[in-house]
Amino acid sequence: MSGRNLLLVEDDESLAFLIKDSLDSAGWSVSRYPDGEKGLSAFLSHSYDVCVLDVMLPNRDGFDLATEIRKFNQSVPIIFLTAKSLTEDRIRGFQVGADDYVCKPFSIEEFKYRLEAVVRRGSSEKPLNGILRVADSILDLNNLTLESAGVSTRLTHKEAQLLQLFFRHPNKLIERDVFLKVAWEDSGFFVARSMDVFVSRLRKYLQPDSRLKIENIRAIGYQMKQLDVQK
């Protein structure tokens, strides 16, 4: 079945077998590798529609593996499976480009539902196009890049989706729910927390441009202000 190739990097053989057996019966083609180095090699050698990564892996941990994957592919969905359930671990997962974060132990049925949800969101993403300019920054939606006062940054599809809202509506207050629906189609607490992580990342990307500032309007939403800088 096309569009159902999954990379599973998990060193727990029993859990890996359980996941693979369950997903195989659901129409997925699962390729499993036991450590981060082999997982990265497989990713660079084959085409996958989803990557499911354990965090605590031999040779190269899941966070580092996801970082490397994002260097080569900005759009492939990444789901972490891990026993690291602290808020800072979850936040780091989203910072390195995860689309979901599933804590062990977990229900296989719930995992399958979340996997399908991630794939569904990815397939429904509309192609981005156009070039938007605000202050000293240029957002190139065709190539998923941001040039902020001469500093260029490669963006993920989700980052570009969120930035285009700011660039199309400078100085306008955009409600939090709008961002959540655009990028996640959800408004749960943890999804909202991941939204904050993404906005913090966008602020960092825009730092070179002293004329732009993203402000958090508490409990309401966000606003990208275009400032007049005296020289």
KAGI-V219651 format. One line per field, one symbol per residue. burial: I if it has 9 or more other ideal C-beta (glycine too) atoms within 8 Angstrom, else O. Layout:
burial: ???
//
This chain:
burial: OOOIIIIIIIIOOOIIOIIIOIIIOOOIOIIIIIIIOIIIOIIOOOOIIIIIIIIIIOOIIIIIIIIIIIOOOOOIIIIIIIOOOOOOIIIIIIOIIIIIIIOOOIOIOIIIOIIOIIIOIIOOOOOIOOOIOIIIIOIIIOOIIIIIIOOOIOIIIOIIIIIIIIIOIIOOOIOIOIIIIIIIOOOOOOIIIIIIIIIOIIIOIIOOIOIIOIOOIOOOIIIIIIIOOOO
//
